[in-house]
Each structure stands twice: as C-alpha cells, then as structure tokens.
Amino acid sequence: MDNENNASDSPGKRILFLHPSAVIQNVLAEELVQQEYEVYIVRDHIKLRKILKKYPDSVVFANINDGMPQEEWETWIRAVMTDADLTGRISIGILTANNDEALRRKYTVSIKCQCGFTVLKSDLAGSIKQMCEHLEAIDARGRRKYLRITLGYDSTATVNLPLNGTFINGVIRDISVVGLSCSFDDDPQLSKNRLFQDIQIKLQTQLLKTEGIIFGWRMSEEKKIYVLLFTQRIDPEIRTRIRKYIQHELQIKLDKEME
C-alpha cells in the first residue's frame, strides 16, 4: 500500500463539519468520505478550538444555520481565523440555507473564508461540486491517494483466509480500499503473490467477502505482518463500506480526544 498514508500522519487535511444538519452529515459529508477525504462530525465548537490547535492544518465547514446565533457564529469564526496559533493554517467554509448576498459578502470578502460560502439547495450536487473545488484548490487530500486507518494490536477487525481446506483467522492491523495488513497467532508462512479468493473480512458487525494477493510481509515486535492487496475485481460496494468503516473509526478516535 505504497500510495497511501496513515490518517494520523498524512499530509492531507482533516475535514470537520461543525454543527451539521442531517442532510449535511448524511449527504455532503458522506460524499466526501467516498472521495477519500478524512471527514469528521463535530457538535461542540468550544472543544473544537482546542482540537484545531492540535491539528491546525484542518478545514472546517460551519453550518451557520445551527449551533448558535448568527452573531456568535461570526465571533467564533473571526476568533479562529485570527488566533495566533492557527493563523494561515485553518481553512473555513460556510454552509447555509440562507442565500443572502450581504451575508455572503461578509464571509467571503470581509472575513475571507477560504473555502467559500455554499448555499444548500434541494439539489445538493452543485453544493458538493463547489465544496470539492475549494478542497482541491487548497490541496486538502495532499499526497495521499487512499485513506488508511491503523487499528493496532487490540483490533477487533479480523480477516479469514481459506488455507488447506480450512480458514485461518488473522487480526487486521490497518486497512484501506486498496488492501490491508494483518497478523496471525501462528505464522502460516504465506508466500508472496499468492492469490486468495473467498476472503472474509469482519469490520464490527459487517462481513465483507473479497479476494486479494499477498504483496509481502514485514516484522513488527516479533510478529510477521502480512500485506494483502485486493484485486481489481473487488465489488464497489465493498469499497464503499470500507470507507464508511474507516470514517467511523476515525470519528471514534476524535470523539475520545474531545472528551
């Protein structure tokens, strides 16, 4: 998985939706997830200020219709954009159902929100396109092509590989739509370039079936970590579900940091 980076150390930017409506969360944010952006949902603007200091190269899409009164939104956004620790590093975009020209000018001309002023209409395709154009302009995806999450030694995500008439059970260490790495209690001595069909991947309650090839292996703390790449025959729906799983796990990590 040479063309990807861990979400925690990649040069890509975090995309944070602040006080999103159901439509923003379920349609706009979800579409960015499927385009391999690192997306989070945040409903506490006070705690978010602290998180932004830890991850200053982030993008905040603020839904100014919810969360706080309009004048408080303006105060909060100005405070973030003039914070000495964040100046020039945080990009903010406005999401609203209010197509008011004076409001637009305030945020784009006066406050200079770098990721624009997106008016949400019934047809969200235009809103998604506008957001993506702003994200591409600031290179929000960075050098990362695919989002990958590292799960660690206590991972509950597992992979079953068919071997010699039975299944061997491994623990997934990291995963993306390109492939995964895993380890086994007893090293099965898998050979490079071996094709495995009928692979079973368990992510929480989901059971995904795919096929892949052993790309190689590395040693980590006396454990052999195998790298498995999915073949091009992977079902697009499997990719969709893997992206949703990655976003869910990243969200859990952020929620813990904000506690």
N, C-alpha and C positions, 0 to 999 in steps of 0.2 A: 504494500500500500504506500508506494513511494510518493504519490502526488497529493498526499493529504497530511494534515497536521492534527494533533490533539486539540480539541476545542479550548483547552485551558492555556495553551501556549502558542496558538496560531497567530499569524499577523492579521487575521480577519477581525472585523469589529463585531461586538455584541449589539444586537438589535433589540431594544427594550421598548415594549408597548406599555405606556403608562396610563392607567385607568381606562383600559379599552372597553368598548361596548361589546355585546355578544357577537355582533356582526364583525367587528374589527378582529376580535380574537379568533373566531371560527372561520373567517374567510380570508381577510388580509394577512393576518399573522400566519395562518396555515399555508397560504400560498408561498410566503417567503421561506417557510420551513422546507417546502418541497423544491425550492430553488437553491437549497443547500446553504441558506443563511442561518446564523446562530441566533435564534429567536427566544425571547423571554417575555413573560407577562408579569407586570408589577402593579400593585394596587396601593402602595404606600410611598408617596412622593418624599416624605421626610427621610425614611430609611434609604430610599434610592439615592439621595445626595451622598450618603456615606459609601454606598456601593460604587458610585461613579468615581469617587476618589481612589478606590482600589482598582477599578477598571476604567481609566479615563478615556481610552480610545473606544468609545461607545457611541451608538446612535440612539436617541430617544424619540419615539413617535408619541406625542402627547395628544390624547383625546380631550380637547378643551371643553367638550360638552358635559363631561362628568368629573367627579372627584372633588372639585372646589369651584367657588365662584370665579367669574371671568377675571376680575381684578387680581385675585390671588394667583391665578394661572400666570398672568403677566409678571407678577412679582417673582414667582418661583423660577420662571424661565429666564428672566433677566439676571437673577441671582446665580443661577447655574452658569450662564454664559459669561459672567464677569468674575466668577470665582477664580482666584489666582492659581489654584491648584489644577483647574480644569480649562482655563482659557486656551482657545485654539485647538482643543483636543476633543471636546464633546460636540457632536452634531445633533441638532434638534429639528424635528419636522412636526408640523401641526396637522392634526386630523380633526375635522369638524363637519357638521351638517349645515353650518351657517355660511352661506355664500354672500358674505358682507364684504364689500370692496374696502371699506375703511379698516376692517379687522385684518384683511389680507395684507394691506399696505403696512400696518403696524408691525406684523410679524415678519414680513419679508424685507421691507425697506428700512424700518426703524430699528427693529431688534435684530434683523438679519439672520433669521433661522436658516441654516444651511441646507436642510432637507425639505424646504418648501412648505407650502400651505395647500393641503389636499382637501378638497370639498367632497364629502362622501355622498354619492347619489345612488339611486336604486340599481343602476348598472355599475358594479364595482370594478369592472375590467379596466376602465380608464384610471381609476384611483390606484389600482395595483401597478399599472404601467408607469404612472407618474412617480410612485414611490420607488420602483425599481430603477428608473432613470436617475433619481437622486442618489441612490445607493451605489450605482455603477460609477457615477461621477466622482464619488469620494472613495472609490475602490474598497467598498465595505467587505467584500469577500476576501480581499487580499490575495496572497499567492495560493491560498487553499482552494482546491477544486471540490473536494468532498469533505463533509463534516464527519468527524470521527469522535467517539467518546471512549475514554479509558474507564474500565469498570473496576479494576483492582482485584485483589486476591479473595475478597469476600463476595464476589459477584454471584448473583442468583441466576444470571443468564447462562444457559447451557447449550451445548451442541452435541448431537448424537451422530456418529459416523458409522455406516454399515461396514463391518470388517469381519471376514471369515464366518459369515453366516449369522452374526450377531451384531449388536450395536455397542460401540464404546462411547462412554459419556465423558465429555470434557467441559471445562469451565471457560466461558468466554472472557477474555481479558480486555479486548477492545473490538469495536465493530463500526462499520460504515456500510454504505450501499455497494462498495467495491468488494468488501470481504471482511474477514475477522481474524483475530489471533486467539489461540486457546491453549490450554494445558490439560494434561491428564495425570491422574494419581500414579498410574503405571505407564511409562513411556511405551507407546505402541510401535515405535520405530517406523514411522511413516516416511515413505520415500518421496523425494521431490518430483513434481509434475504428475503425481498420482491423481487420477480423476475419481471423485466420489459423487455418486448420484444418490438420490433419496436422503439427502442430509436433512436432519430435523433440528431446527433452532427454536429454543424456548426463550421468549422475552416476556417476562411477567406471565400473563395468562395466555399469551399468544403462542401458537405453534406454527412455525413457518417451515415450508419444505422447499429446498433448492438443491443446486449442485455446485461443486467447486473443485478447484485443483490446489494441491499442496504447493505453495510457492517457495517455501523454505522454512527454516527454523532459526531460533536464537536461544541463548541461555539467559535466564534471569533468576538469580538467587537459587541456583542449583536445580532449577526447573527448566525443561525444554519447552519453549513456547513456539507452537507451530503457526505459520501464517497461511491462511486459506483464502484464495481469491475466487469469487463467484464467477461462473461462466456467463457469457453474453445471453444465454437462454433464460436467465433469471426473470421471473414474472414481474412486470412493472408494479403490480400491486404489492409484491414483497418489498420492493424498494420504498414505496410509499409508507408502508408500515414500519420499516426500519427507521426512516426519517422521523416519524412520529414518536417512536420509542426513544431515539436519541434526544429529541427536544424535551420529552417528558423527564428523562433522567437529568438533563442539564437544568431543567426547571427546579427539580428537587434539590439539587446542589445549591442553586441560588437562593431558594427559599430558606435553606438552613443557614446560609450566610447572613440572611436578613433578619433572622430571629433575634 
